[in-house]
Amino acid sequence: MALPLCWATHFQGGITIAPRTARSSAPTTAEASAWVDVLVRHRLLQAAVLGPTGRWLVQHQRDGPAFVLAGAADVVEPAATIQHRIRTPRPSTR
């Protein structure tokens, strides 16, 4: 299951951003765990827990619903999109 729309659109500001390059390898659980730590630390996620089957239980807001993500790729992909949007130069609005 993809991340909830509220998280995916949280970082959209109506600015066109160049597409990211494709990954050369599949995301690992360790990489997903590292991204979860960063996202929780920066308060972009409330909580995320890795289950015994490799699925992630993710909560966007404290009182919000929790979502089940199928695996590491479902955690890493939105995190990479967020990083890309943060680091991509934006056109001047002046």
PDB file as gemmi writes it, atoms N, CA and C in Angstrom:
CRYST1    1.000    1.000    1.000  90.00  90.00  90.00 P 1                      
ATOM      1  N   MET A   1       0.845  -1.178   0.000  1.00  0.00           N  
ATOM      2  CA  MET A   1       0.000   0.000   0.000  1.00  0.00           C  
ATOM      3  C   MET A   1       0.889   1.239   0.000  1.00  0.00           C  
ATOM      4  N   ALA A   2       0.532   2.185  -0.790  1.00  0.00           N  
ATOM      5  CA  ALA A   2       1.286   3.434  -0.876  1.00  0.00           C  
ATOM      6  C   ALA A   2       1.016   4.279   0.352  1.00  0.00           C  
ATOM      7  N   LEU A   3       1.883   5.235   0.582  1.00  0.00           N  
ATOM      8  CA  LEU A   3       1.682   6.138   1.711  1.00  0.00           C  
ATOM      9  C   LEU A   3       0.393   6.912   1.543  1.00  0.00           C  
ATOM     10  N   PRO A   4      -0.201   7.320   2.637  1.00  0.00           N  
ATOM     11  CA  PRO A   4      -1.430   8.102   2.544  1.00  0.00           C  
ATOM     12  C   PRO A   4      -1.176   9.409   1.805  1.00  0.00           C  
ATOM     13  N   LEU A   5      -2.201   9.869   1.135  1.00  0.00           N  
ATOM     14  CA  LEU A   5      -2.091  11.085   0.342  1.00  0.00           C  
ATOM     15  C   LEU A   5      -1.622  12.265   1.183  1.00  0.00           C  
ATOM     16  N   CYS A   6      -2.017  12.300   2.462  1.00  0.00           N  
ATOM     17  CA  CYS A   6      -1.625  13.432   3.314  1.00  0.00           C  
ATOM     18  C   CYS A   6      -0.107  13.542   3.434  1.00  0.00           C  
ATOM     19  N   TRP A   7       0.616  12.410   3.462  1.00  0.00           N  
ATOM     20  CA  TRP A   7       2.065  12.474   3.567  1.00  0.00           C  
ATOM     21  C   TRP A   7       2.681  12.786   2.210  1.00  0.00           C  
ATOM     22  N   ALA A   8       2.133  12.182   1.177  1.00  0.00           N  
ATOM     23  CA  ALA A   8       2.683  12.386  -0.157  1.00  0.00           C  
ATOM     24  C   ALA A   8       2.519  13.827  -0.618  1.00  0.00           C  
ATOM     25  N   THR A   9       1.429  14.481  -0.252  1.00  0.00           N  
ATOM     26  CA  THR A   9       1.189  15.851  -0.695  1.00  0.00           C  
ATOM     27  C   THR A   9       1.695  16.886   0.301  1.00  0.00           C  
ATOM     28  N   HIS A  10       2.151  16.452   1.440  1.00  0.00           N  
ATOM     29  CA  HIS A  10       2.628  17.372   2.471  1.00  0.00           C  
ATOM     30  C   HIS A  10       3.765  18.262   1.969  1.00  0.00           C  
ATOM     31  N   PHE A  11       4.531  17.769   1.030  1.00  0.00           N  
ATOM     32  CA  PHE A  11       5.711  18.487   0.573  1.00  0.00           C  
ATOM     33  C   PHE A  11       5.533  19.102  -0.806  1.00  0.00           C  
ATOM     34  N   GLN A  12       4.339  19.048  -1.336  1.00  0.00           N  
ATOM     35  CA  GLN A  12       4.112  19.625  -2.654  1.00  0.00           C  
ATOM     36  C   GLN A  12       3.750  21.088  -2.501  1.00  0.00           C  
ATOM     37  N   GLY A  13       4.451  21.928  -3.222  1.00  0.00           N  
ATOM     38  CA  GLY A  13       4.189  23.354  -3.170  1.00  0.00           C  
ATOM     39  C   GLY A  13       3.759  23.907  -4.511  1.00  0.00           C  
ATOM     40  N   GLY A  14       3.312  23.052  -5.402  1.00  0.00           N  
ATOM     41  CA  GLY A  14       2.878  23.513  -6.703  1.00  0.00           C  
ATOM     42  C   GLY A  14       4.023  23.878  -7.631  1.00  0.00           C  
ATOM     43  N   ILE A  15       5.226  23.441  -7.319  1.00  0.00           N  
ATOM     44  CA  ILE A  15       6.399  23.769  -8.122  1.00  0.00           C  
ATOM     45  C   ILE A  15       6.795  22.535  -8.923  1.00  0.00           C  
ATOM     46  N   THR A  16       7.065  22.720 -10.189  1.00  0.00           N  
ATOM     47  CA  THR A  16       7.502  21.615 -11.022  1.00  0.00           C  
ATOM     48  C   THR A  16       8.954  21.287 -10.699  1.00  0.00           C  
ATOM     49  N   ILE A  17       9.209  20.028 -10.449  1.00  0.00           N  
ATOM     50  CA  ILE A  17      10.544  19.579 -10.066  1.00  0.00           C  
ATOM     51  C   ILE A  17      10.990  18.504 -11.049  1.00  0.00           C  
ATOM     52  N   ALA A  18      12.246  18.540 -11.431  1.00  0.00           N  
ATOM     53  CA  ALA A  18      12.791  17.549 -12.359  1.00  0.00           C  
ATOM     54  C   ALA A  18      12.674  16.153 -11.750  1.00  0.00           C  
ATOM     55  N   PRO A  19      12.399  15.137 -12.570  1.00  0.00           N  
ATOM     56  CA  PRO A  19      12.263  13.780 -12.044  1.00  0.00           C  
ATOM     57  C   PRO A  19      13.578  13.255 -11.489  1.00  0.00           C  
ATOM     58  N   ARG A  20      13.456  12.366 -10.499  1.00  0.00           N  
ATOM     59  CA  ARG A  20      14.634  11.735  -9.915  1.00  0.00           C  
ATOM     60  C   ARG A  20      15.132  10.636 -10.841  1.00  0.00           C  
ATOM     61  N   THR A  21      16.389  10.296 -10.688  1.00  0.00           N  
ATOM     62  CA  THR A  21      16.940   9.178 -11.447  1.00  0.00           C  
ATOM     63  C   THR A  21      16.526   7.872 -10.775  1.00  0.00           C  
ATOM     64  N   ALA A  22      16.419   6.820 -11.538  1.00  0.00           N  
ATOM     65  CA  ALA A  22      16.009   5.519 -11.010  1.00  0.00           C  
ATOM     66  C   ALA A  22      17.112   4.917 -10.148  1.00  0.00           C  
ATOM     67  N   ARG A  23      16.708   4.111  -9.182  1.00  0.00           N  
ATOM     68  CA  ARG A  23      17.659   3.410  -8.319  1.00  0.00           C  
ATOM     69  C   ARG A  23      18.304   2.269  -9.079  1.00  0.00           C  
ATOM     70  N   SER A  24      19.542   1.938  -8.709  1.00  0.00           N  
ATOM     71  CA  SER A  24      20.228   0.819  -9.348  1.00  0.00           C  
ATOM     72  C   SER A  24      20.058  -0.472  -8.554  1.00  0.00           C  
ATOM     73  N   SER A  25      19.553  -0.386  -7.334  1.00  0.00           N  
ATOM     74  CA  SER A  25      19.338  -1.581  -6.509  1.00  0.00           C  
ATOM     75  C   SER A  25      18.095  -1.385  -5.638  1.00  0.00           C  
ATOM     76  N   ALA A  26      17.561  -2.482  -5.159  1.00  0.00           N  
ATOM     77  CA  ALA A  26      16.374  -2.426  -4.302  1.00  0.00           C  
ATOM     78  C   ALA A  26      16.752  -1.897  -2.919  1.00  0.00           C  
ATOM     79  N   PRO A  27      15.875  -1.117  -2.297  1.00  0.00           N  
ATOM     80  CA  PRO A  27      16.147  -0.616  -0.949  1.00  0.00           C  
ATOM     81  C   PRO A  27      16.230  -1.767   0.059  1.00  0.00           C  
ATOM     82  N   THR A  28      17.087  -1.612   1.040  1.00  0.00           N  
ATOM     83  CA  THR A  28      17.232  -2.624   2.087  1.00  0.00           C  
ATOM     84  C   THR A  28      16.452  -2.197   3.324  1.00  0.00           C  
ATOM     85  N   THR A  29      16.237  -3.146   4.212  1.00  0.00           N  
ATOM     86  CA  THR A  29      15.563  -2.843   5.474  1.00  0.00           C  
ATOM     87  C   THR A  29      16.395  -1.856   6.291  1.00  0.00           C  
ATOM     88  N   ALA A  30      17.710  -1.989   6.251  1.00  0.00           N  
ATOM     89  CA  ALA A  30      18.580  -1.067   6.992  1.00  0.00           C  
ATOM     90  C   ALA A  30      18.445   0.361   6.462  1.00  0.00           C  
ATOM     91  N   GLU A  31      18.357   0.511   5.152  1.00  0.00           N  
ATOM     92  CA  GLU A  31      18.178   1.836   4.557  1.00  0.00           C  
ATOM     93  C   GLU A  31      16.823   2.417   4.949  1.00  0.00           C  
ATOM     94  N   ALA A  32      15.784   1.601   4.889  1.00  0.00           N  
ATOM     95  CA  ALA A  32      14.457   2.064   5.284  1.00  0.00           C  
ATOM     96  C   ALA A  32      14.445   2.477   6.750  1.00  0.00           C  
ATOM     97  N   SER A  33      15.108   1.709   7.592  1.00  0.00           N  
ATOM     98  CA  SER A  33      15.175   2.024   9.017  1.00  0.00           C  
ATOM     99  C   SER A  33      15.885   3.358   9.258  1.00  0.00           C  
ATOM    100  N   ALA A  34      16.957   3.586   8.528  1.00  0.00           N  
ATOM    101  CA  ALA A  34      17.680   4.856   8.656  1.00  0.00           C  
ATOM    102  C   ALA A  34      16.800   6.028   8.238  1.00  0.00           C  
ATOM    103  N   TRP A  35      16.057   5.858   7.129  1.00  0.00           N  
ATOM    104  CA  TRP A  35      15.161   6.928   6.683  1.00  0.00           C  
ATOM    105  C   TRP A  35      14.038   7.166   7.678  1.00  0.00           C  
ATOM    106  N   VAL A  36      13.507   6.105   8.256  1.00  0.00           N  
ATOM    107  CA  VAL A  36      12.455   6.256   9.267  1.00  0.00           C  
ATOM    108  C   VAL A  36      12.979   7.078  10.436  1.00  0.00           C  
ATOM    109  N   ASP A  37      14.191   6.779  10.889  1.00  0.00           N  
ATOM    110  CA  ASP A  37      14.787   7.550  11.990  1.00  0.00           C  
ATOM    111  C   ASP A  37      14.855   9.034  11.640  1.00  0.00           C  
ATOM    112  N   VAL A  38      15.285   9.345  10.438  1.00  0.00           N  
ATOM    113  CA  VAL A  38      15.396  10.740  10.005  1.00  0.00           C  
ATOM    114  C   VAL A  38      14.019  11.400   9.935  1.00  0.00           C  
ATOM    115  N   LEU A  39      13.064  10.721   9.330  1.00  0.00           N  
ATOM    116  CA  LEU A  39      11.723  11.295   9.182  1.00  0.00           C  
ATOM    117  C   LEU A  39      11.038  11.521  10.524  1.00  0.00           C  
ATOM    118  N   VAL A  40      11.222  10.603  11.456  1.00  0.00           N  
ATOM    119  CA  VAL A  40      10.643  10.790  12.797  1.00  0.00           C  
ATOM    120  C   VAL A  40      11.370  11.902  13.534  1.00  0.00           C  
ATOM    121  N   ARG A  41      12.688  11.944  13.432  1.00  0.00           N  
ATOM    122  CA  ARG A  41      13.469  12.985  14.109  1.00  0.00           C  
ATOM    123  C   ARG A  41      13.078  14.378  13.626  1.00  0.00           C  
ATOM    124  N   HIS A  42      12.803  14.511  12.337  1.00  0.00           N  
ATOM    125  CA  HIS A  42      12.427  15.805  11.773  1.00  0.00           C  
ATOM    126  C   HIS A  42      10.913  16.040  11.802  1.00  0.00           C  
ATOM    127  N   ARG A  43      10.217  15.155  12.491  1.00  0.00           N  
ATOM    128  CA  ARG A  43       8.766  15.259  12.699  1.00  0.00           C  
ATOM    129  C   ARG A  43       7.962  15.236  11.402  1.00  0.00           C  
ATOM    130  N   LEU A  44       8.466  14.505  10.423  1.00  0.00           N  
ATOM    131  CA  LEU A  44       7.729  14.304   9.183  1.00  0.00           C  
ATOM    132  C   LEU A  44       6.865  13.051   9.281  1.00  0.00           C  
ATOM    133  N   LEU A  45       7.171  12.214  10.258  1.00  0.00           N  
ATOM    134  CA  LEU A  45       6.359  11.068  10.641  1.00  0.00           C  
ATOM    135  C   LEU A  45       6.240  11.072  12.151  1.00  0.00           C  
ATOM    136  N   GLN A  46       5.105  10.609  12.650  1.00  0.00           N  
ATOM    137  CA  GLN A  46       4.945  10.485  14.093  1.00  0.00           C  
ATOM    138  C   GLN A  46       5.667   9.236  14.589  1.00  0.00           C  
ATOM    139  N   ALA A  47       5.451   8.127  13.883  1.00  0.00           N  
ATOM    140  CA  ALA A  47       6.066   6.864  14.307  1.00  0.00           C  
ATOM    141  C   ALA A  47       6.092   5.882  13.139  1.00  0.00           C  
ATOM    142  N   ALA A  48       7.016   4.941  13.212  1.00  0.00           N  
ATOM    143  CA  ALA A  48       7.086   3.854  12.232  1.00  0.00           C  
ATOM    144  C   ALA A  48       7.753   2.667  12.907  1.00  0.00           C  
ATOM    145  N   VAL A  49       7.173   1.496  12.709  1.00  0.00           N  
ATOM    146  CA  VAL A  49       7.682   0.278  13.343  1.00  0.00           C  
ATOM    147  C   VAL A  49       7.773  -0.825  12.293  1.00  0.00           C  
ATOM    148  N   LEU A  50       8.897  -1.513  12.272  1.00  0.00           N  
ATOM    149  CA  LEU A  50       9.092  -2.645  11.377  1.00  0.00           C  
ATOM    150  C   LEU A  50       8.490  -3.885  12.016  1.00  0.00           C  
ATOM    151  N   GLY A  51       7.615  -4.560  11.286  1.00  0.00           N  
ATOM    152  CA  GLY A  51       7.005  -5.786  11.790  1.00  0.00           C  
ATOM    153  C   GLY A  51       7.848  -7.003  11.459  1.00  0.00           C  
ATOM    154  N   PRO A  52       7.515  -8.137  12.038  1.00  0.00           N  
ATOM    155  CA  PRO A  52       8.301  -9.358  11.819  1.00  0.00           C  
ATOM    156  C   PRO A  52       8.240  -9.879  10.386  1.00  0.00           C  
ATOM    157  N   THR A  53       7.251  -9.463   9.621  1.00  0.00           N  
ATOM    158  CA  THR A  53       7.125  -9.925   8.233  1.00  0.00           C  
ATOM    159  C   THR A  53       7.807  -8.993   7.244  1.00  0.00           C  
ATOM    160  N   GLY A  54       8.424  -7.923   7.729  1.00  0.00           N  
ATOM    161  CA  GLY A  54       9.085  -6.964   6.845  1.00  0.00           C  
ATOM    162  C   GLY A  54       8.188  -5.804   6.453  1.00  0.00           C  
ATOM    163  N   ARG A  55       6.966  -5.819   6.915  1.00  0.00           N  
ATOM    164  CA  ARG A  55       6.062  -4.698   6.657  1.00  0.00           C  
ATOM    165  C   ARG A  55       6.274  -3.624   7.707  1.00  0.00           C  
ATOM    166  N   TRP A  56       5.945  -2.390   7.340  1.00  0.00           N  
ATOM    167  CA  TRP A  56       6.115  -1.257   8.233  1.00  0.00           C  
ATOM    168  C   TRP A  56       4.753  -0.714   8.642  1.00  0.00           C  
ATOM    169  N   LEU A  57       4.592  -0.414   9.903  1.00  0.00           N  
ATOM    170  CA  LEU A  57       3.402   0.251  10.415  1.00  0.00           C  
ATOM    171  C   LEU A  57       3.801   1.711  10.618  1.00  0.00           C  
ATOM    172  N   VAL A  58       3.151   2.614   9.878  1.00  0.00           N  
ATOM    173  CA  VAL A  58       3.550   4.019   9.848  1.00  0.00           C  
ATOM    174  C   VAL A  58       2.382   4.898  10.281  1.00  0.00           C  
ATOM    175  N   GLN A  59       2.678   5.862  11.138  1.00  0.00           N  
ATOM    176  CA  GLN A  59       1.660   6.822  11.574  1.00  0.00           C  
ATOM    177  C   GLN A  59       2.162   8.222  11.270  1.00  0.00           C  
ATOM    178  N   HIS A  60       1.356   8.975  10.521  1.00  0.00           N  
ATOM    179  CA  HIS A  60       1.739  10.319  10.107  1.00  0.00           C  
ATOM    180  C   HIS A  60       1.546  11.333  11.228  1.00  0.00           C  
ATOM    181  N   GLN A  61       0.420  11.271  11.912  1.00  0.00           N  
ATOM    182  CA  GLN A  61       0.113  12.204  13.005  1.00  0.00           C  
ATOM    183  C   GLN A  61      -0.244  11.417  14.252  1.00  0.00           C  
ATOM    184  N   ARG A  62      -0.030  12.042  15.393  1.00  0.00           N  
ATOM    185  CA  ARG A  62      -0.250  11.379  16.672  1.00  0.00           C  
ATOM    186  C   ARG A  62      -1.649  10.766  16.782  1.00  0.00           C  
ATOM    187  N   ASP A  63      -2.661  11.501  16.437  1.00  0.00           N  
ATOM    188  CA  ASP A  63      -4.033  11.015  16.559  1.00  0.00           C  
ATOM    189  C   ASP A  63      -4.578  10.450  15.252  1.00  0.00           C  
ATOM    190  N   GLY A  64      -3.722  10.334  14.256  1.00  0.00           N  
ATOM    191  CA  GLY A  64      -4.156   9.856  12.950  1.00  0.00           C  
ATOM    192  C   GLY A  64      -4.087   8.347  12.837  1.00  0.00           C  
ATOM    193  N   PRO A  65      -4.624   7.836  11.751  1.00  0.00           N  
ATOM    194  CA  PRO A  65      -4.595   6.389  11.527  1.00  0.00           C  
ATOM    195  C   PRO A  65      -3.181   5.908  11.201  1.00  0.00           C  
ATOM    196  N   ALA A  66      -2.955   4.639  11.425  1.00  0.00           N  
ATOM    197  CA  ALA A  66      -1.691   4.010  11.052  1.00  0.00           C  
ATOM    198  C   ALA A  66      -1.897   3.293   9.719  1.00  0.00           C  
ATOM    199  N   PHE A  67      -0.840   3.235   8.921  1.00  0.00           N  
ATOM    200  CA  PHE A  67      -0.891   2.596   7.616  1.00  0.00           C  
ATOM    201  C   PHE A  67       0.158   1.498   7.556  1.00  0.00           C  
ATOM    202  N   VAL A  68      -0.163   0.432   6.855  1.00  0.00           N  
ATOM    203  CA  VAL A  68       0.780  -0.665   6.669  1.00  0.00           C  
ATOM    204  C   VAL A  68       1.446  -0.498   5.310  1.00  0.00           C  
ATOM    205  N   LEU A  69       2.764  -0.477   5.311  1.00  0.00           N  
ATOM    206  CA  LEU A  69       3.540  -0.397   4.074  1.00  0.00           C  
ATOM    207  C   LEU A  69       4.153  -1.765   3.818  1.00  0.00           C  
ATOM    208  N   ALA A  70       4.149  -2.192   2.570  1.00  0.00           N  
ATOM    209  CA  ALA A  70       4.538  -3.557   2.214  1.00  0.00           C  
ATOM    210  C   ALA A  70       6.001  -3.892   2.467  1.00  0.00           C  
ATOM    211  N   GLY A  71       6.896  -2.914   2.401  1.00  0.00           N  
ATOM    212  CA  GLY A  71       8.303  -3.230   2.592  1.00  0.00           C  
ATOM    213  C   GLY A  71       9.180  -1.997   2.539  1.00  0.00           C  
ATOM    214  N   ALA A  72      10.478  -2.243   2.464  1.00  0.00           N  
ATOM    215  CA  ALA A  72      11.464  -1.162   2.499  1.00  0.00           C  
ATOM    216  C   ALA A  72      11.269  -0.165   1.358  1.00  0.00           C  
ATOM    217  N   ALA A  73      10.918  -0.643   0.181  1.00  0.00           N  
ATOM    218  CA  ALA A  73      10.739   0.254  -0.966  1.00  0.00           C  
ATOM    219  C   ALA A  73       9.623   1.262  -0.721  1.00  0.00           C  
ATOM    220  N   ASP A  74       8.580   0.846  -0.021  1.00  0.00           N  
ATOM    221  CA  ASP A  74       7.466   1.752   0.263  1.00  0.00           C  
ATOM    222  C   ASP A  74       7.834   2.819   1.292  1.00  0.00           C  
ATOM    223  N   VAL A  75       8.888   2.591   2.053  1.00  0.00           N  
ATOM    224  CA  VAL A  75       9.380   3.591   3.002  1.00  0.00           C  
ATOM    225  C   VAL A  75      10.400   4.501   2.313  1.00  0.00           C  
ATOM    226  N   VAL A  76      11.302   3.903   1.571  1.00  0.00           N  
ATOM    227  CA  VAL A  76      12.404   4.648   0.964  1.00  0.00           C  
ATOM    228  C   VAL A  76      11.932   5.553  -0.179  1.00  0.00           C  
ATOM    229  N   GLU A  77      10.993   5.107  -0.977  1.00  0.00           N  
ATOM    230  CA  GLU A  77      10.541   5.890  -2.135  1.00  0.00           C  
ATOM    231  C   GLU A  77      10.008   7.274  -1.735  1.00  0.00           C  
ATOM    232  N   PRO A  78       9.070   7.374  -0.788  1.00  0.00           N  
ATOM    233  CA  PRO A  78       8.606   8.717  -0.394  1.00  0.00           C  
ATOM    234  C   PRO A  78       9.716   9.549   0.259  1.00  0.00           C  
ATOM    235  N   ALA A  79      10.592   8.897   1.020  1.00  0.00           N  
ATOM    236  CA  ALA A  79      11.695   9.627   1.646  1.00  0.00           C  
ATOM    237  C   ALA A  79      12.630  10.196   0.580  1.00  0.00           C  
ATOM    238  N   ALA A  80      12.889   9.423  -0.456  1.00  0.00           N  
ATOM    239  CA  ALA A  80      13.736   9.905  -1.552  1.00  0.00           C  
ATOM    240  C   ALA A  80      13.067  11.057  -2.294  1.00  0.00           C  
ATOM    241  N   THR A  81      11.754  10.975  -2.454  1.00  0.00           N  
ATOM    242  CA  THR A  81      11.016  12.058  -3.106  1.00  0.00           C  
ATOM    243  C   THR A  81      11.100  13.336  -2.285  1.00  0.00           C  
ATOM    244  N   ILE A  82      10.946  13.204  -0.981  1.00  0.00           N  
ATOM    245  CA  ILE A  82      11.053  14.366  -0.099  1.00  0.00           C  
ATOM    246  C   ILE A  82      12.444  14.971  -0.201  1.00  0.00           C  
ATOM    247  N   GLN A  83      13.472  14.133  -0.129  1.00  0.00           N  
ATOM    248  CA  GLN A  83      14.851  14.618  -0.219  1.00  0.00           C  
ATOM    249  C   GLN A  83      15.085  15.308  -1.561  1.00  0.00           C  
ATOM    250  N   HIS A  84      14.578  14.734  -2.622  1.00  0.00           N  
ATOM    251  CA  HIS A  84      14.754  15.326  -3.946  1.00  0.00           C  
ATOM    252  C   HIS A  84      14.106  16.706  -4.009  1.00  0.00           C  
ATOM    253  N   ARG A  85      12.915  16.826  -3.464  1.00  0.00           N  
ATOM    254  CA  ARG A  85      12.212  18.112  -3.488  1.00  0.00           C  
ATOM    255  C   ARG A  85      12.915  19.156  -2.636  1.00  0.00           C  
ATOM    256  N   ILE A  86      13.469  18.738  -1.539  1.00  0.00           N  
ATOM    257  CA  ILE A  86      14.178  19.672  -0.658  1.00  0.00           C  
ATOM    258  C   ILE A  86      15.463  20.169  -1.332  1.00  0.00           C  
ATOM    259  N   ARG A  87      16.164  19.275  -2.019  1.00  0.00           N  
ATOM    260  CA  ARG A  87      17.471  19.617  -2.588  1.00  0.00           C  
ATOM    261  C   ARG A  87      17.434  20.181  -3.994  1.00  0.00           C  
ATOM    262  N   THR A  88      16.290  20.098  -4.665  1.00  0.00           N  
ATOM    263  CA  THR A  88      16.186  20.605  -6.026  1.00  0.00           C  
ATOM    264  C   THR A  88      16.050  22.124  -6.005  1.00  0.00           C  
ATOM    265  N   PRO A  89      16.907  22.833  -6.748  1.00  0.00           N  
ATOM    266  CA  PRO A  89      16.782  24.292  -6.796  1.00  0.00           C  
ATOM    267  C   PRO A  89      15.414  24.710  -7.349  1.00  0.00           C  
ATOM    268  N   ARG A  90      14.838  25.704  -6.729  1.00  0.00           N  
ATOM    269  CA  ARG A  90      13.534  26.184  -7.163  1.00  0.00           C  
ATOM    270  C   ARG A  90      13.723  27.500  -7.928  1.00  0.00           C  
ATOM    271  N   PRO A  91      12.861  27.742  -8.883  1.00  0.00           N  
ATOM    272  CA  PRO A  91      12.974  29.020  -9.616  1.00  0.00           C  
ATOM    273  C   PRO A  91      12.689  30.193  -8.698  1.00  0.00           C  
ATOM    274  N   SER A  92      13.319  31.264  -8.976  1.00  0.00           N  
ATOM    275  CA  SER A  92      13.119  32.490  -8.182  1.00  0.00           C  
ATOM    276  C   SER A  92      11.693  32.982  -8.372  1.00  0.00           C  
ATOM    277  N   THR A  93      11.057  33.390  -7.275  1.00  0.00           N  
ATOM    278  CA  THR A  93       9.680  33.871  -7.336  1.00  0.00           C  
ATOM    279  C   THR A  93       9.607  35.389  -7.230  1.00  0.00           C  
ATOM    280  N   ARG A  94      10.749  36.010  -7.291  1.00  0.00           N  
ATOM    281  CA  ARG A  94      10.755  37.476  -7.163  1.00  0.00           C  
ATOM    282  C   ARG A  94      10.399  38.159  -8.431  1.00  0.00           C  
TER     283      ARG A  94                                                      
END                                                                             
